[in-house]
């Protein structure tokens, strides 16, 4: 029997089962992420694939890899801080006020990426957020100072 997905509609059906197999529900991992537009809103939590569509940029990621459809975050602020500096240095006109936000991986499935891909950053988390959860995330995530 096919499981009904509460994940993003853009995820190919054949990958939904793999996401459910790999991700842990209610993992509550504390994570950090860059909100490029400087606002904690639904856009700040878009998965990589959806973010490419939203920003009208070419998707250079493997569409057959489940990580492409996840919201990338990290277990420490180190990598988001590097990314924030890069945005400010190279993309200031497009993203003049990016911020680092932090909170927990509630409302979805998450996985430490290195568990699936040994070549990934050991602090990277793939997080597949449930479609109906963005309001709750906006209320629980905070700006990291």
C-alpha positions as CSV (number, residue, x, y, z in Angstrom):
1,X,0.0,0.0,0.0
2,X,1.4,3.4,-1.0
3,X,2.2,5.8,1.9
4,X,0.6,9.2,1.5
5,X,3.3,11.8,1.5
6,X,3.1,15.0,3.6
7,X,6.4,16.1,1.9
8,X,6.8,18.7,-0.8
9,X,4.9,18.1,-4.0
10,X,8.0,18.6,-6.1
11,X,9.6,15.4,-4.7
12,X,9.3,12.5,-7.3
13,X,7.1,9.7,-5.9
14,X,9.9,7.2,-6.3
15,X,12.1,9.2,-3.9
16,X,9.4,9.7,-1.2
17,X,9.8,6.1,0.0
18,X,13.6,6.5,0.2
19,X,13.2,9.7,2.2
20,X,10.9,8.0,4.7
21,X,13.4,5.1,4.9
22,X,16.4,7.4,5.6
23,X,14.9,10.2,7.6
24,X,14.0,10.2,11.3
25,X,10.8,11.7,12.4
26,X,10.8,14.1,15.3
27,X,14.5,13.9,15.5
28,X,14.7,17.4,17.2
29,X,18.3,18.0,16.2
30,X,19.3,21.6,16.9
31,X,20.4,23.2,13.6
32,X,21.6,26.4,12.0
33,X,20.7,27.7,8.5
34,X,21.1,30.9,6.5
35,X,17.9,32.8,5.7
36,X,19.2,34.6,2.6
37,X,16.4,37.3,2.6
38,X,16.9,38.2,6.3
39,X,13.4,37.0,7.3
40,X,12.2,33.9,9.1
41,X,9.4,32.9,6.7
42,X,8.5,30.0,4.5
43,X,11.1,31.0,1.9
44,X,13.9,30.6,4.6
45,X,13.0,26.9,4.8
46,X,12.8,25.9,1.1
47,X,14.5,22.8,0.1
48,X,17.4,23.0,-2.4
49,X,15.3,22.1,-5.5
50,X,12.4,24.5,-4.6
51,X,15.0,27.2,-3.8
52,X,16.4,26.9,-7.3
53,X,12.9,27.3,-8.8
54,X,12.1,30.3,-6.5
55,X,15.4,32.1,-7.3
56,X,15.1,31.2,-11.0
57,X,18.5,29.7,-11.1
58,X,19.7,26.5,-12.8
59,X,19.4,23.4,-10.7
60,X,22.9,21.8,-10.7
61,X,22.0,19.1,-8.3
62,X,21.2,15.4,-9.0
63,X,17.4,15.2,-9.3
64,X,17.6,11.5,-8.4
65,X,19.2,12.2,-5.0
66,X,17.0,12.7,-2.0
67,X,19.2,15.4,-0.6
68,X,18.3,17.7,-3.5
69,X,14.8,18.0,-2.1
70,X,15.9,18.6,1.5
71,X,16.4,21.8,3.4
72,X,20.1,22.0,4.2
73,X,21.2,22.9,7.7
74,X,24.1,22.3,10.0
75,X,24.6,21.1,13.6
76,X,27.0,24.0,14.4
77,X,27.0,27.6,13.1
78,X,30.4,27.2,11.5
79,X,29.3,26.5,7.9
80,X,26.4,28.9,7.9
81,X,28.8,31.6,9.0
82,X,31.1,30.8,6.1
83,X,28.1,30.9,3.7
84,X,26.9,34.2,5.2
85,X,30.3,35.8,4.6
86,X,30.3,34.5,1.0
87,X,26.8,35.9,0.3
88,X,27.8,39.3,1.7
89,X,31.0,39.3,-0.3
90,X,29.7,38.0,-3.7
91,X,25.9,38.4,-3.7
92,X,25.2,41.5,-1.7
93,X,23.0,43.1,-4.3
94,X,20.7,40.1,-4.4
95,X,20.8,39.3,-0.7
96,X,21.7,42.5,1.2
97,X,20.5,41.3,4.7
98,X,21.1,37.5,5.1
99,X,20.9,36.1,8.6
100,X,21.7,32.9,10.4
101,X,18.7,31.3,12.1
102,X,18.5,28.3,14.5
103,X,16.0,25.9,15.9
104,X,15.1,22.2,15.9
105,X,14.3,19.8,13.1
106,X,10.7,19.4,14.2
107,X,7.8,18.9,11.7
108,X,9.5,16.6,9.3
109,X,12.2,14.0,8.7
110,X,15.9,14.6,9.1
111,X,19.1,12.8,8.6
112,X,22.8,13.5,9.2
113,X,23.9,13.4,5.6
114,X,27.1,11.6,6.2
115,X,25.0,8.5,7.3
116,X,24.0,8.3,3.6
117,X,26.9,10.0,1.8
118,X,30.4,9.5,3.3
119,X,31.8,12.3,1.2
120,X,29.5,14.9,2.7
121,X,30.3,17.5,5.4
122,X,30.0,15.7,8.8
123,X,27.9,18.6,10.2
124,X,25.3,18.7,7.3
125,X,21.7,17.7,8.0
126,X,19.2,16.9,5.3
127,X,15.7,18.0,6.5
128,X,12.5,17.2,4.7
129,X,9.9,19.5,6.2
130,X,6.2,18.6,6.2
131,X,4.1,20.8,3.9
132,X,1.8,22.1,6.6
133,X,4.6,23.1,9.1
134,X,6.0,26.4,8.0
135,X,4.0,28.5,10.4
136,X,5.2,26.5,13.4
137,X,8.8,26.8,12.2
138,X,8.5,30.6,11.8
139,X,7.3,30.7,15.4
140,X,10.0,28.5,16.8
141,X,13.2,29.5,14.9
142,X,15.2,32.5,16.1
143,X,17.9,34.7,14.7
144,X,21.4,33.6,15.8
145,X,23.6,36.4,17.0
